[in-house]
Amino acid sequence: MSFEAARQILRDAITAGAFPAAVVEVGRTRGPVWRDVFGTLTYDSGSPPATQATIFDLASLTKVIATTSIAMRLIDHGQMSLEDRVSDWLPEWQGKDREHVTLYDLLAHCGGLSAHLPLYESYSGRQEFQRIICEFRLDCTPRTQSVYSDMGFMLLGFIAEDAGHGSLAAQFDPIARLVSPEFVGFLPPKTWKGVTAPTEVEPWRGRLLVGEVHDPNCWALGGEAGHAGLFGSAAAVGGFAQLVLRGLRQNDSTLAQPETVRLFARRTDIPGSTRALGWDTMKPTSSCGSRMNVTAIGHTGFTGTSLWIDWERDLYVVLLTNRVHPTSTNNLIHQVRPAFHDAVVSAWTSGDAPTRM
């Protein structure tokens, strides 16, 4: 099986300036079958090449790898429920327009909250963020539509901290140890900086961000939040994907109870939505391309990261880039992602895939 077409897409993308660095891992439940690296950490002359050990700001992959996984575990242990109302946990969440919104709704992005607000410009810390998000006018009637919302996942992060009696970092640590404790986590140590792909020369902070979370709302929350903040390698993300596949395909309870993993991977019935709980699902116009099964689940990150899992094929695809370097106005990755995933699936289905590298 040859992934040469997928390789060439990434080579061409680097030449076109879509991103300076990319690291790939493609695999199945039993492990990776293709790993590859492309480009250098920046466009500067003499910049170090990307390697398998390169760390990326995973951005919104945090939502599925950390927050969604923590929520599944808390539900399995009876520490919270999908039917819990947000107001059961956050006293500031008040009003007839939102009184029936549940944790399920936040996970499905149908709680009526705004997609994004620049809260960092005026607020900092959990107390201020929690109050303003809970009090801010809803954009739409809950459960009438799905609007992808960082705000909802910030609230989920706060609730998970309270339900689990610990920070997100502390609750994520057991999951990190299952995949790659050295190369995935919140608040990366300074020792990671030399192998971390830089993100943007960020206007608000006035500096190049290396090992410092790109998302400014997460930064204002101390670098650890329900919607962003996780850093990691392609191998770490691939290790997490293997845990998900084991839950979906093998009744394995390492990540969470299999029935919980399956419930979270099932598309909701919100009108016009492709969302599952935490996860997105396949549609032909999405970042996963047009060839994955309709049951495939995945997510992207603003910095240029993505994870897609076509569990019926026993396939996962990790693509990590720093497409926001040196500026987040560069959107060439939107054309690269679907072409790359289509090429991977084409190679995967062209013959028997190897069981291991």
Sequence and secondary structure as in RCSB ss.txt:
>XXXX:A:sequence
MSFEAARQILRDAITAGAFPAAVVEVGRTRGPVWRDVFGTLTYDSGSPPATQATIFDLASLTKVIATTSIAMRLI
DHGQMSLEDRVSDWLPEWQGKDREHVTLYDLLAHCGGLSAHLPLYESYSGRQEFQRIICEFRLDCTPRTQSVYSD
MGFMLLGFIAEDAGHGSLAAQFDPIARLVSPEFVGFLPPKTWKGVTAPTEVEPWRGRLLVGEVHDPNCWALGGEA
GHAGLFGSAAAVGGFAQLVLRGLRQNDSTLAQPETVRLFARRTDIPGSTRALGWDTMKPTSSCGSRMNVTAIGHT
GFTGTSLWIDWERDLYVVLLTNRVHPTSTNNLIHQVRPAFHDAVVSAWTSGDAPTRM
>XXXX:A:secstr
   HHHHHHHHHHHHHTS SEEEEEEEETTEEEEEEEEEBSSSSTT  B  TT BEE TTHHIIIIIIHHHHHHH
HTTS  TT BHHHH TT  STTTTT BHHHHHTT S   S   GGGT  HHHHHHHHHHHS  SS TTSS    H
HHHHHHHHHHHHHHTS HHHHHHHHHHHH TTSEEES  GGGGGGB    EETTTTEE SSS S HHHHHTTS  
SSS EEE HHHHHHHHHHHHHHHHS   SSS HHHHHHHTS    TT  B SSSEE  TTSTT SSS TT EEEE
ETTTEEEEEEGGGTEEEEEEE TTSS TT  THHHHHHHHHHHHHHHHHSS   S  
